[in-house]
Amino acid sequence: MPIVVNLDVMLARRKMRSRELAERIGITEQNVSLLKSGKVKGIRFDTLEAICRVLDCRPGDLLEYRPADEENR
C-alpha cells in the first residue's frame, strides 16, 4: 500500500509507549498496534486528531505517501 504509517517513529521521538497513547486517546492498545504495523485500511479523523494532539504533531508526520514503484526497490 502506498500510504505508510509512521506512528512508531513518532512514539519513539516522544518517548511514549503504545499503551500510554491508547489510554490518552481512548482506543485499545490492539488498535494502536494495528496502526503502527500499517495493517489498517483507514483511520477516523477524530482518532487522527487525538493522536496528533497527544503526540504534538501533524498528520503528515504520521502518514507518508510512497508510490508503489518505490516499495519494490
N, C-alpha and C positions, 0 to 999 in steps of 0.2 A: 504494500500500500504506500502511496507516495506521501502520506501525512505521517510524520514521526512525532511521537510524544516524548518530550524531554523532561518529564516530571522528576525522574530520578536525579537528573543533573541539578535541578532547582532545589530539591530536597537536600542534596549534599551541600550545595552552596549555603543554604540556610541552616545547615546542621540540625535538620529536623527529621524525625523518623516518620514513617508512613502511619503508624498508629496515632501519633500526635496530630498529624494533618487530618486524618479521618475523624478524630474526635472534635477537632475545631471546626470542621466544615459540615459535620453531621451526615457522613456516609460511612459505609462499612470499610474496614481495613481491606477486605477482599476486593471491593470496588477500586480502592486506591491501587492495589496490586495489579488489577486488570488494566488500569490506566497506565501505570508505569511500564507494563510489558507491551503496551500497544495493541492488546487483544480486544479492543472495543471498536465498534463501528461508528460511535457518536458520543457526544458529551452534551449535557444540557448547559445552556448558557448560564443559568444560576449556579450550577456546580463550578463551571469555569470561573465565574466571577468570584465565588467564595475562595477557590484555590488561589487566584491572583491576589485577593485581599490578604489572605493569611501569609502567603509567601512574598508579598510586596513585589509583584512582578506584573508583566503584561502577557496577554495571550500569546504574543509572538515569541516570548521567552520559553513557552511550554510547547508550542506547536511549530513544526518545521515542515516545509514542503520539499520533498526530494523526488524529482522526476524518476520514473521507472528505469530509465537508462542509467542513472547514477547508482541505483540499488544493485545493479548487476556487475558493477566494477569491482 
